[in-house]
Amino acid sequence: MTPALYLIPVTLSDVPLNQVLPTANIEVVRGISHFIVENVRSARRFIRKCARDIDIDRLTFYELNRHTDPKEIASYLAPLEAGEPMGVISEAGCPAIADPGADVVAIAQHRGLRVVPLVGPSSIIMGLMASGFNGQSFAFVGYLPIESQARARRLKQMEQSILRDDQTQIFIETPYRNNTLLADLTKHLPGHLRLCVASDITGENERIVTRTIKQWATAKADFGKIPTIFLLYK
């Protein structure tokens, strides 16, 4: 197997792997012994789903998340520099997209190491595909500020980007705060803007709905504790 840093997507929901991941990804997982992961426990669970006959105990895991000392990250690539393939696994979706894996990818690129992204589900792209919004100019802005005044200012900036640049704005929230975010959107944004709420993407209860802010203000919607992505456009 060609030595490279393979970026291995995982499922967004509890569905069979063959519904969202190509079989070629499974073969890549089989050929790797060193993984850089956001969470060792969930990564081991994902690998077992890929191939139950894999000897998990022979694998080496390097944990990369917000608790990782930045000074340690570069050392994780030692097996790749020695000629062995490595994999990067996120908690959900595609590695290095709204994910700490981006840090190790940057180091690999700086060192001239080969990086190979694999095909898999991205809630950002899938939400945009189904929203009906501008797919030629868009921005993923991650999490919005929690503090109310700072959040209101950020929403105003996003509104300006939509109107001035004709640009779709995409953002996320911690699932248990989804309903609070939705309430804030209807409070601080003009009623004519359109909001797409995409929840449980690829899951059994997938729901992707686009309405105006005014319509969302009167809708009886509950997205609590469901992985959800939000998109705004005019």
N, C-alpha and C positions, 0 to 999 in steps of 0.2 A: 504494500500500500504506500502511495506517495507521501513522504513526510510533509505535513502541512498542519496548519491550525484550522480544523474543521468546525464551522459554526453550525451546531445541530439544533434545529427548532424542535420544540415539544408541543404537545397538544394544549389547546386553550380551555378544553373542557374534558369531562370524563366520557370520551367516546373511543371506540376502537381505533387503534393507530392507523389501520389501512384506510380509514375514511378521510384522513387529513395529511398523512405522510407517505411519500413514495417508498417503495421497498428498497430502493438504492440507499436510502438513509440508514436502514437497518444494517445493511452490509458494512457501511462505514463505522457504525457503532461497534460491530463485531471485531473490526480490525484495530481498534484503539484500546490502549491500556492505561493512558493518562488523560484525566478529564479535569478541566477547570470549571467549577460549578458554583452556582449561587447558593445552593443548599445541598449538602451531601445526601441527606435522607431522601429528599424528593428525587434527586438525580439517580440514586440507586434504584428507586422504585420505577422510574422511567426506563432505565436500562433493562431491568427485569421484564418489563412489558415488551421491550424490543426483542429480546431473546432470552427465554427462560433457562436455556442451557449455559448461559455465560457464567463463569466463575467470578462472582462479584468480588470475592476476597482477594483475587489476584490483581485487581484494579487499584490505581492510585488516584486519589481525589485531592484537588487543591481548592479550598473554599475561597470564593471571591465575592464579597458583599460589602455593605457599608461598615462592617466591623473590621475588615481586613486592613492591615497596615500597608499603606501605599508603597513603602520601601520593600515589601516582600513580593509584590506582584511580578516584577521582572524575573525573579528567580523561578517562577512557575514554568517558564518556557525552556528550562534546561533540557528536558527530554527531547523537545523539538529541535533544539540546537545540536543535540547529539544524534539526530537523524530519525527520531521516532515520531509518528503522527500523534497529534493531540486533539482533543475535542473540547468545545465550550458549550455548556448547557445552562440555560436560564431557568427560571421558575415557571415561565409560561411564554409561549410564542417564540419569537426569534431572538437569539442572543445578540447583544450589543445594540439593540433598539430599546431605548428607555431602560437600560440594563447596565449593570456595572461591568459586564463583559467587554464593553467598549474600551475600557482602560487597557486590558491585556492585548486587544486587537491593535490598538495604537502602538504599543511597544513592539509587537511583531512586525508591523509595517515599517517602523523606524529602523528595525534591525534587518530589514530586507528578507524576512521570512515569508513563506507562502501562506496566504489566507484563503480558505475556500468556504463560501457561504452555501449552505444547502437549502433546498426548497422546503417551505413549511408555512404554517398559518401565521399571519400578522394581523392582530386586531385593528391596527391603525389603517392598513391598506384595505382590509375587508370591510371595515366600517365605512371608509370613503367610497369604495366601490358601490355599496348599497344605499348611500345617502342621497344620491341625485345632485351632489354639490360639485363645485369646480375641482376636477382631478388633475388640472394642469398647473395650478398654483395653489399650494396648501402649506400649512405650517403645523407641525406637532409641537405644542408648547408644554407638554407634560402636566405636572400637577399645578393647580392654581394656589395662590396664597390662602392660608386658613383664616387669617385675621380679616374681619369683615371689610374694613376700609381698604386694605391693600387688595383684597379680592375685587372690590368694586372698581378700583383703579385699573386693575389688570383686565377686567371685562371691558372697560371703556377703550383700552388700547386695542383689544382684539376687535371690537366693533369698528374702530377706525381702520384697522388693517383690512377688514372685510370690504368696507365701503371705498377706501382709497385705492387698495391694491387688487381688489377682486379676488381675495385670497381666502380659501376655506381655513378655518381654525379648528384644530383637533386637540382634545385634552382628556385627561383621566382624573379619577378620584379614588381614594380608598373606598372599597365597596360599602362599608357601613355609613359613609358620609354621602352616598349618592343622592339620597332624597333631599338632604340639606343643600347640596349643590344645585339641584334642579330648582328648588325654591328660590335660591339666590339668583339664578339665571332669569327666572320670570320676574323677579323684583327689580333687577338692575338693567335689563336689556329692553330695547324697544320691541313692541309686539309684532312688528312686521318681519323681524329677522327669523330665519328658519333654524330649528334645532333638530338634529338627528340624534337619537339615543339608541345605541346598539348594545344590547346586553346578551350575555351567555352565547357569544359568537361560536358557532359550530356545535353548540350543545343542544340537548333535547328541547330546551325552553328558549331557544334563540328568538330574539325579538328585535327587529331593526325598524324604527318608526321615525319618519320625518314630519314635523308639524311646525307651525309658527309658534313663536314664544307666547303669543296670545292664546293659542289653542292649548299649549302645555299648561298654562296657568289655571285652566279649568278642568284639565284631565285628571282622572283618578289613577295615578301611576305610583307603583311601589317598586323601586329598584334596590332596596336595601339588601346588602350582603351578596349581590350578584355582580360578577366582573362586568364592567360597563365602560364604554367609551362614548364621549360626547363630541359632536361636530356642529359648528356654527357656520352659517352662510346667509347671504341676503336672499 
